[in-house]
């Protein structure tokens, strides 16, 4: 006896339990889809005590584009991007925090 499962997969009744076990095993692994650089966008609202460059924003009232904005092509603003994206390890909390 043959059983039709999914997209063009035909298995015998004797292998059905194995197929179900394989599907359950595979279904537990997450799939993360990350778009390319052109499809990515990162926004943040800034509130920092200091900046690395006078051209960088210290505080913003609304969300500003950090990744893939026109400013990152300019030499001075690349320092801003690096400063906005860095994480610092906080030993007392034992975690990474944004600066």
Legacy VTK file of the C-alpha trace (Angstrom):
# vtk DataFile Version 3.0
C-alpha trace
ASCII
DATASET POLYDATA
POINTS 99 float
0.000 0.000 0.000
1.307 3.498 -0.870
0.536 6.757 0.891
0.914 10.246 -0.596
2.496 12.791 1.776
3.207 16.449 1.024
4.860 17.536 -2.197
5.484 14.525 -4.445
6.650 12.213 -1.653
5.266 8.704 -1.834
6.261 6.285 0.902
5.142 2.815 1.771
3.050 2.232 4.874
5.991 0.410 6.440
8.179 3.540 6.329
5.441 5.942 7.434
6.510 5.938 11.108
10.089 6.733 10.107
8.937 9.630 7.909
6.805 11.066 10.727
9.748 10.801 13.135
12.037 12.549 10.623
9.533 15.362 10.075
9.158 15.899 13.827
12.939 15.928 14.281
13.471 18.437 11.475
10.516 20.637 12.501
12.161 21.493 15.825
15.134 23.268 14.261
14.529 26.995 13.670
15.132 28.595 10.310
16.444 32.159 10.277
16.216 34.047 6.996
18.495 37.075 6.779
18.175 39.374 3.779
21.230 40.741 2.027
22.811 44.109 2.818
20.500 45.905 0.412
17.384 44.494 2.069
18.446 45.153 5.646
17.535 48.195 7.668
18.247 49.030 11.295
16.689 51.947 13.130
17.287 53.263 16.643
16.395 56.130 18.924
19.615 57.489 20.396
20.230 58.824 23.888
23.966 58.688 24.569
26.043 60.577 27.151
28.772 61.403 24.608
29.698 61.021 20.945
32.953 60.080 19.232
32.654 62.767 16.582
30.936 66.190 16.511
28.985 65.069 13.426
27.310 62.199 15.309
23.873 62.452 16.898
23.859 62.234 20.674
20.076 62.254 21.161
17.197 61.784 18.726
13.481 62.231 19.352
12.427 59.802 16.646
13.868 56.616 15.186
16.797 57.245 12.838
18.181 54.812 10.259
21.542 53.435 11.407
22.237 50.780 8.814
22.212 51.467 5.121
21.713 55.183 5.292
23.411 57.684 3.006
25.542 59.031 5.859
27.527 55.806 6.381
29.277 56.385 3.047
30.891 59.548 4.426
34.154 59.113 6.363
33.129 61.012 9.507
29.799 59.241 9.853
31.331 55.764 9.734
32.700 56.501 13.226
29.132 57.224 14.307
27.910 53.904 12.911
30.591 51.942 14.750
29.855 53.789 17.986
26.085 53.263 17.653
26.439 49.545 16.928
28.877 48.568 19.670
27.987 46.402 22.655
29.719 46.457 26.019
29.815 43.530 28.419
28.416 44.477 31.825
30.076 42.172 34.343
27.657 42.949 37.196
24.631 41.997 35.066
26.575 39.317 33.163
25.175 40.425 29.826
25.908 42.690 26.882
24.343 46.122 26.845
24.122 48.694 24.092
26.103 51.860 24.650
LINES 1 100
99 0 1 2 3 4 5 6 7 8 9 10 11 12 13 14 15 16 17 18 19 20 21 22 23 24 25 26 27 28 29 30 31 32 33 34 35 36 37 38 39 40 41 42 43 44 45 46 47 48 49 50 51 52 53 54 55 56 57 58 59 60 61 62 63 64 65 66 67 68 69 70 71 72 73 74 75 76 77 78 79 80 81 82 83 84 85 86 87 88 89 90 91 92 93 94 95 96 97 98
